[in-house]
Amino acid sequence: MQPKYATKENAAKIMQILTREYKVPRSALRFSNPLQVLVATMLSAQCTDIRVNMVTPALFRKYRTAEDFANADLKELEQIIRSTGFYHMKARHIIDSAKMIVNEFNSKVPDSMENLLKLPGVARKTANMVLSEGYGKIEGIVVDTHVTRLSYRLGLTRNREPVKIEQDLMKIFPMKDWRALSFFLVFHGRAVCTARKPKCETCSLRNLCPRLGV
């Protein structure tokens, strides 16, 4: 059964308000090509974009191609990305993904969901980011911790799993809004609908929000 607030009409109102408030949808992560989108997004797991952006300038100066990452020394890469947390797992995934890109995809980051999901450590969130920000392809909605939290509080989903949340959102928001929706929810989650002590009284969505779980 579809949640009461999960309607196309409600979704349109939410999108209208968020667009008016945040205007330009863009990632806070800094990158300049699909490989950098992939690596930066992998580093952003359980880490702030601000911290990732402090690490990537030096990282991308040292490792410029998939071959560079594929041939990277694990310990050396770990030291560079250490401050992003879970650095051993992230370093291993980056190197292993780069090796697969070199060996199976002719050194080009895949531009399809199917092939991106073959890369070690890559789930739909990262794949959607690479497709939308690296290739301008929209195949889904990037669901991170902010999108997860706000989607539930707004009554747009009853699910807590990112893949199911993405499916629920795709049913009520038109494809043209998918990219912007994710970024706007992230902006709103950071500024207003925070994990602790959300600013409900001043929230622009307060008249549309059932405040589930708040």
N, C-alpha and C positions, 0 to 999 in steps of 0.2 A: 504493500500500500504506500502511495506517495505521501510524504510529509505535507501537512497543511500549508506550509509556507513555500513549498517547493513548486511554484507555478511560474509559467512563462511571464505572466503579468507582473508578479512580484520581482522576478529576475530583471525585467526591463526597467522597473523603477529603481532597483538597486544600482544597475549599471548607469542609469542616467545621473543619479546622485554622485556616484564615485567619479564619473567622467568630469562632472562639473567641479568636483573638489580637487582632483589630482591631475586632470588634463592630459598630460603626456605619459603614456606607459613606457617605461624603460627599466632595464635591469640596473641595479646598483653595482653589479660586478663589472670589472673592466676587462675587455678583450677586444681583439681585432680580427680574428679568424675562427673557423669552426674548431680547430684544435685547441685554441685558447678557451673557447666557450666550454668545451668538454672538460678540460683540466680544471678551470676555475669552478665549474659547477660541482665536480667531484670533490674539490677541496672545501666547498661550502657546506657539506654535510656536517651537521652539529657544530657549525662555526658561523660567525657573523660575516656578512659581506665586507664590512670594514676591515676585519682581520685578513680576509683573503686578499683584498686589494693592497694590503701592506706587504704581502708575500709575493704576489705574482709579477711585479715589475722585474725583480732580480731573477725570478724563476724563468720568465719568458726571454730574458736576455741570454741566459745560459742555455736553455733548451728551446730551440726555434722550430724544430721539425719533429715529426713523428719518429724519425730515425734517432734524433737526439735523445728523446725520452726512452725509446726502446733500448738504447745502449747506456742509459744512465746507471751510475753506481747506486745501488739501493741505499746504502748508508748516507751517501752524500745528498741524495734527494730527500731522504728523511730529515736531515738536518735543516735543509732549506724550508721545508713545509711544516716543521715540528710544531710551530705555534698555532697551527690550524686544528690540532687535536687529532687523535686516531691516526697519527702520521705514518705508522708502519703499514697499516692496512691501505691507507690512501696511496702511499708510495708504490706499494706492490700492485695495486689496481691500475695506477697510471702507467707503470712500466709494462705490465701484461697487456693492457689495452693498446698501448703504442706498438707492441710487438705484433699483435693481431692486425692492427691497421696496416703495418708495413707488409706483413706476410700474406694477408688475405684480402686486403682492400687497396693494394697498390699504393700504399702510403697516403691515401686520402681518407679522411674521416667519413664514415658512411653517411649518406643523406636519406636513409630510409629507417623507419622505426624498427623494422624487422632486423636489420643488420646492426643498428646501434645497440639493440638489446642483447646482442651476442657478445658485446664487449664486457670484460670482467668489471664488476662493480657498477654497471650501468643499469638503472631501472627507468621507468617511464618519466620520472621527473627530469632526470638528466637528458634523456633522449629528446623529450619535448623541448628542452632549452636549446639543445644543439640544432634541432630542426628549425625552430622559430627564429633564434637569434643568429645562428650560423648560416642558415640557408633560406630563411624567409618562408619556410613551409609550416603551415599550421595543421597538425594532425590531432592535437589534444590540448589539454590544459595542464600547465605546470602546477602540481600540488605539493606545496611545502608545508612546514609546520603552521605558518600563518593562515594559509588557505584552508588547511584542515580545521583549525580552531574556529575561524570565522564562518565557514560553511556550516558547521554544526550549530554555532550560536545563533545564526540567522535562520535556522530551521530548513536549510536547503538540502540537507542530507541527514540520515540517521546513522550513517556509516562512519567508521574511524579509520578505515584502511584507505590509503591514497588512491589506489586503482578504482575502488568502488566509489569514492568521493568524486573522482574525475568523471566517471560514467554518469553519476547523478547530475553533475553540473552541466555536462554536455547535452543532457536531455532538455534543459530549460533555458540555456543561453545559446543564442545563435553562434555559428562558427566565427562570424566576423568579430565577435566580442571575446573569443577565447583567450587570445594573447593578452589583451588589455585587462581582462578580468583578473587574471592571476597577479599581475603587477599591482593593480589597484588594491586588491585584497591584502597583498604584502605591505603596501604603503599604509593602509588603514590599520593593519594589525600592529605595525610598529608604532604608529603615532597615537592611535585611539583605542582600538580593541586589543589591548595588551593581555598577555597571559594572566598577569596578576593585576588586580585593581583597574579593570577597564574603565574608561571615561564615558560611561553610558549617558550621563546627563548632558554632555555636550556633543554626543555622537550624531552625525548627520543622518544616520540610518535608524535612529532610535524608534521612529514611528513604524518601521517595517520589521523590527527585530523582536522575537519572542524571548531573547536572552537565555536561550537554553544552556544550562550548565554554568551560568554566571551566579 
